[in-house]
């Protein structure tokens, strides 16, 4: 088992032993940060403070799970980057991209560990027989987290051979692979029209709660990948 992260050590110090006990406003207050929710324009959250106290503002017009992650992200900044003024947009929070030295990436990782701490999350993932949308949503509900953040944490847990891919109408693509996926399974750079995800994104087709088989070459690009199938 890996050593606990800074966020997980904070939860341990506060005596948190169940997902329902992760009260982010109370955690922020325990660290000297007061939380305020208010409408914000082109910004998801901000934090300003001195050596001992801070005020965290979170966009009240965002959805509930987004507000929670934004708050956890700012608690991460307060814990890791104290004495700095930071304005975090929707393109900076929850991207999990960039260098490990990037403050926004560090705050994202801290937020993930604060909302979905490994010592509570990993035992539940290990008991899962398969990773379906239904099982994922049940897990997300347990931790009051978004589907995206929960899936990313499940991929990092390396319980299943999973590649998580983000595609959007803006053309932006990022992905994470579990260590169980062979490095030779190189991901394509585009979204194939033969994939079910393409139909959901571009033709508003209905999402399936269970995996469906599709040719591996709809998602990957390596020699003889057309001879393999994957579950999407």
C-alpha positions in Angstrom: 0.0 0.0 0.0 1.3 3.4 -0.9 1.9 6.1 1.7 -1.1 8.4 2.4 -1.2 11.6 0.5 -1.2 15.0 2.2 -5.0 15.2 1.7 -5.5 11.7 3.2 -3.3 12.6 6.2 -5.5 15.6 6.8 -8.6 13.4 6.8 -6.9 11.0 9.2 -6.0 13.8 11.5 -9.6 14.9 11.5 -10.8 11.4 12.4 -12.7 10.9 9.2 -13.6 7.2 8.7 -16.5 7.2 6.3 -17.3 9.0 3.0 -20.4 10.7 4.6 -18.1 12.4 7.1 -16.2 14.4 4.4 -17.7 17.8 5.1 -15.5 20.1 2.9 -16.7 23.4 4.5 -15.9 22.1 8.0 -12.5 20.8 6.7 -11.8 24.2 5.3 -12.8 25.9 8.5 -10.6 23.6 10.5 -7.7 24.8 8.4 -8.5 28.5 8.9 -10.4 29.1 5.7 -13.9 30.5 5.5 -16.1 29.4 2.5 -18.5 31.6 0.7 -20.7 30.6 -2.2 -21.7 33.4 -4.7 -22.3 33.9 -8.4 -19.0 34.3 -10.3 -18.3 35.3 -13.9 -15.7 33.2 -15.8 -14.3 31.8 -12.6 -15.1 28.7 -10.6 -13.4 29.6 -7.4 -10.9 31.9 -5.8 -8.8 32.0 -2.6 -7.1 34.9 -0.9 -5.5 34.8 2.5 -2.5 35.5 4.7 -0.3 33.2 6.7 -3.1 32.0 9.0 -6.6 32.8 7.5 -8.2 32.7 4.1 -11.5 33.2 2.3 -12.5 30.8 -0.4 -15.2 31.9 -2.8 -17.0 29.2 -4.9 -19.3 29.8 -7.9 -22.8 29.1 -6.6 -24.2 28.7 -10.1 -22.2 25.5 -10.8 -23.6 22.1 -10.2 -23.3 20.5 -6.8 -20.4 18.1 -7.5 -18.6 20.8 -9.4 -18.9 23.1 -6.4 -17.5 20.4 -4.1 -14.5 19.7 -6.4 -13.8 23.4 -6.8 -13.9 23.9 -3.0 -11.6 20.9 -2.5 -9.3 22.3 -5.2 -9.0 25.6 -3.3 -8.4 23.8 0.0 -5.5 22.1 -1.9 -4.2 25.5 -2.8 -4.5 26.7 0.8 -2.7 23.6 2.0 0.0 23.6 -0.7 0.4 27.2 -2.0 -0.3 29.5 0.9 0.2 33.3 0.6 -0.8 33.3 -3.1 -3.8 34.9 -4.8 -5.3 32.4 -7.2 -8.2 32.7 -9.6 -9.3 29.3 -10.9 -11.4 29.0 -14.1 -13.3 26.0 -15.3 -10.4 25.2 -17.7 -8.0 25.0 -14.7 -10.0 22.9 -12.2 -10.5 19.2 -12.8 -8.2 18.9 -15.9 -5.7 16.6 -14.2 -3.3 17.6 -16.9 0.1 19.3 -17.0 3.3 18.7 -15.1 3.2 17.3 -11.6 4.9 20.6 -10.6 2.0 22.6 -12.0 0.1 24.2 -9.0 -3.3 23.5 -10.7 -2.4 19.9 -11.2 -1.3 19.6 -7.6 -4.5 21.2 -6.4 -6.5 18.8 -8.6 -4.7 15.8 -7.2 -5.2 17.1 -3.6 -9.0 17.5 -4.3 -9.3 14.0 -5.7 -7.6 12.6 -2.6 -9.8 14.7 -0.3 -13.1 13.8 -1.8 -12.2 10.2 -2.8 -9.5 9.2 -0.3 -7.8 5.9 -1.2 -8.2 4.4 2.2 -12.0 4.6 1.8 -12.2 4.3 -2.0 -9.9 1.5 -2.9 -11.6 -1.2 -0.7 -14.9 -0.5 -2.4 -13.3 -0.7 -5.9 -11.6 -4.0 -5.0 -15.1 -5.4 -4.2 -16.5 -4.5 -7.6 -16.8 -7.3 -10.1 -16.8 -5.0 -13.2 -16.7 -1.3 -13.9 -20.0 -0.3 -15.5 -21.7 3.1 -15.7 -24.2 1.9 -13.1 -21.6 0.7 -10.7 -19.5 3.9 -11.3 -22.5 6.2 -10.5 -23.3 4.2 -7.3 -19.7 4.7 -6.2 -19.8 8.4 -7.2 -23.0 8.8 -5.1 -21.3 7.2 -2.1 -18.6 9.9 -2.1 -20.9 12.8 -3.4 -18.5 13.1 -6.3 -18.8 13.6 -10.1 -18.7 10.6 -12.5 -15.5 12.0 -14.1 -13.5 12.4 -10.8 -14.8 8.9 -9.6 -13.8 7.2 -12.9 -10.3 8.8 -12.9 -9.8 7.6 -9.3 -11.0 4.1 -10.3 -8.6 4.0 -13.2 -5.7 5.0 -10.9 -6.7 2.3 -8.5 -5.5 -0.3 -11.2 -8.3 -2.7 -10.4 -9.4 -3.0 -14.0 -7.6 -2.7 -17.4 -9.3 0.6 -18.3 -8.5 3.6 -20.5 -10.5 6.7 -19.7 -10.9 9.2 -22.6 -12.3 12.7 -22.6 -13.6 13.9 -26.0 -15.7 17.1 -26.5 -17.2 19.2 -29.2 -14.3 21.5 -28.7 -12.0 18.8 -30.0 -10.0 18.6 -26.8 -8.9 15.1 -25.9 -7.1 13.8 -22.8 -6.9 10.3 -21.4 -5.6 8.2 -18.5 -4.7 4.5 -18.6 -4.6 2.0 -15.7 -1.3 0.2 -15.3 -3.0 -3.0 -16.4 -3.3 -1.7 -20.0 -0.2 -2.6 -22.1 1.9 0.4 -23.2 1.7 -1.0 -26.8 -2.1 -0.2 -26.8 -1.6 3.3 -28.2 -4.7 5.5 -28.2 -5.9 7.0 -31.4 -5.8 10.8 -31.6 -9.4 11.2 -32.9 -12.8 9.9 -32.0 -13.8 7.1 -34.5 -17.3 7.3 -36.1 -17.6 3.6 -35.4 -17.4 4.1 -31.7 -20.6 4.4 -29.5 -19.1 7.5 -28.0 -19.2 9.3 -31.3 -22.9 8.7 -31.6 -23.5 10.0 -28.1 -21.4 13.1 -28.7 -22.5 14.0 -32.3 -25.9 12.4 -32.7 -27.3 12.6 -29.2 -27.7 8.8 -29.0 -28.7 7.3 -25.7 -26.0 6.3 -23.2 -25.7 2.6 -22.2 -25.2 1.7 -18.6 -23.4 -1.5 -19.6 -20.3 -2.0 -21.8 -20.7 -2.9 -25.4 -18.2 -4.7 -27.7 -16.5 -2.7 -30.4 -13.4 -3.3 -32.6 -10.2 -2.2 -30.8 -9.2 -0.2 -33.9 -12.1 2.2 -33.1 -10.0 3.4 -30.1 -6.4 2.2 -30.5 -3.7 2.2 -33.1 -1.1 -0.6 -33.0 -0.2 -3.5 -35.3 -3.1 -6.0 -35.7 -5.4 -4.1 -33.4 -8.2 -4.9 -35.8 -8.0 -8.5 -34.6 -9.0 -7.4 -31.1 -12.2 -6.2 -29.4 -12.7 -3.9 -26.4 -15.6 -3.1 -24.2 -16.7 0.5 -24.5 
